[in-house]
């Protein structure tokens, strides 16, 4: 069992920065992600990382502005968000899954398809004002 706890959300003005953190307790999962759900909209993938090789995924709207990273020692995944825009306003969720193939490349590719998640956190709210 894995428990995910997000933190770091808040209210900022457009152009500002925030760093979200997600601490995982329990088993170590090797595929970690950030999703967001804007008000009245469906949840969407923002960024993902496969811990085994460090490969990452970003949705087009955040490329060049957001960076996902992972600290093995702290079992924490981060989302550094710079140049925030009002359209980034959403509840942000951390997701985790473990891929178990013996092949790092197979696991990495599966992870970064961003389609399978076993665990979710409760979310942290990000509000960006213009």
C-alpha positions as CSV (number, residue, x, y, z in Angstrom):
1,X,0.0,0.0,0.0
2,X,1.2,3.5,-0.8
3,X,0.1,6.8,0.7
4,X,0.7,10.0,-1.2
5,X,0.6,13.4,0.4
6,X,0.8,16.6,-1.7
7,X,1.8,20.0,-0.5
8,X,3.1,23.3,-1.8
9,X,0.0,24.7,-3.5
10,X,-1.2,28.2,-3.0
11,X,-2.2,31.5,-4.6
12,X,0.2,33.4,-6.8
13,X,0.1,36.1,-9.4
14,X,0.7,35.3,-13.1
15,X,4.4,34.9,-13.8
16,X,5.1,33.6,-10.3
17,X,6.4,30.2,-9.2
18,X,5.4,27.4,-6.9
19,X,7.0,24.0,-6.1
20,X,4.7,21.2,-5.3
21,X,5.9,18.2,-3.3
22,X,4.4,14.7,-3.0
23,X,5.7,12.4,-0.3
24,X,5.2,8.7,-0.8
25,X,5.0,6.4,2.2
26,X,4.8,2.6,2.1
27,X,6.1,0.7,-1.0
28,X,8.3,2.5,-3.5
29,X,6.6,3.0,-6.8
30,X,8.7,3.6,-9.9
31,X,6.3,5.7,-12.0
32,X,5.2,9.0,-10.6
33,X,3.1,11.8,-12.0
34,X,1.3,15.0,-11.6
35,X,-2.2,15.6,-12.9
36,X,-4.5,18.6,-12.5
37,X,-8.2,19.2,-12.6
38,X,-9.3,22.7,-13.4
39,X,-12.7,23.8,-12.1
40,X,-15.5,22.2,-14.1
41,X,-13.1,20.2,-16.3
42,X,-11.7,16.7,-16.4
43,X,-8.4,15.6,-14.8
44,X,-5.5,16.0,-17.2
45,X,-1.9,14.7,-17.2
46,X,0.7,17.4,-16.5
47,X,4.0,15.6,-16.0
48,X,5.4,12.1,-15.3
49,X,8.7,10.5,-14.4
50,X,10.0,7.0,-14.5
51,X,12.4,6.7,-11.6
52,X,14.4,3.9,-13.1
53,X,15.9,6.0,-15.9
54,X,14.8,9.5,-15.1
55,X,12.8,9.9,-18.4
56,X,10.0,12.4,-18.2
57,X,6.8,13.4,-19.9
58,X,5.2,16.9,-20.1
59,X,2.0,18.0,-21.6
60,X,2.6,20.6,-24.3
61,X,1.1,23.5,-22.3
62,X,3.7,23.2,-19.6
63,X,6.8,22.4,-21.5
64,X,9.6,24.8,-20.7
65,X,7.8,26.1,-17.6
66,X,7.3,23.1,-15.4
67,X,10.0,20.5,-14.2
68,X,9.3,17.2,-12.5
69,X,11.9,15.6,-10.4
70,X,12.3,12.8,-7.8
71,X,14.4,12.5,-4.7
72,X,15.0,8.8,-3.9
73,X,16.3,9.4,-0.4
74,X,13.1,11.3,0.5
75,X,10.8,9.3,-1.7
76,X,9.4,12.6,-2.9
77,X,8.4,13.8,-6.3
78,X,8.4,17.5,-7.0
79,X,6.8,19.7,-9.6
80,X,8.6,23.1,-10.0
81,X,6.2,25.5,-11.8
82,X,7.5,28.7,-13.2
83,X,5.9,31.4,-15.3
84,X,2.5,30.4,-14.0
85,X,-0.5,31.4,-16.0
86,X,-4.2,31.8,-14.9
87,X,-5.0,28.7,-17.0
88,X,-2.7,26.7,-14.7
89,X,-5.3,27.2,-11.9
90,X,-6.4,23.7,-10.8
91,X,-6.3,21.1,-8.1
92,X,-3.0,19.2,-8.6
93,X,-2.8,15.5,-7.8
94,X,0.1,13.1,-7.4
95,X,-0.2,9.6,-8.9
96,X,2.0,6.6,-8.5
97,X,2.3,3.1,-10.0
98,X,4.9,0.3,-10.1
99,X,5.7,-1.3,-13.4
100,X,7.3,-4.7,-13.0
101,X,8.8,-5.7,-16.3
102,X,12.5,-6.7,-16.2
103,X,13.2,-4.2,-18.9
104,X,13.8,-0.6,-17.9
105,X,12.9,0.6,-21.4
106,X,9.6,-1.2,-21.4
107,X,8.7,0.1,-17.9
108,X,9.7,3.6,-18.9
109,X,7.7,3.6,-22.1
110,X,4.6,2.2,-20.2
111,X,5.0,4.8,-17.4
112,X,5.2,7.7,-19.8
113,X,2.1,6.8,-21.6
114,X,0.5,8.2,-18.5
115,X,-2.4,5.8,-18.5
116,X,-2.1,3.5,-15.5
117,X,-2.2,4.6,-11.8
118,X,-2.6,2.6,-8.7
119,X,-2.5,5.4,-6.1
120,X,-3.6,9.0,-5.9
121,X,-3.0,11.8,-3.4
122,X,-5.7,14.1,-2.1
123,X,-4.6,17.0,-4.1
124,X,-3.2,20.5,-3.5
125,X,-4.9,23.7,-4.9
126,X,-3.0,26.1,-7.2
127,X,-4.6,29.4,-8.0
128,X,-3.0,31.8,-10.4
129,X,-4.5,35.3,-10.7
130,X,-4.0,37.7,-13.6
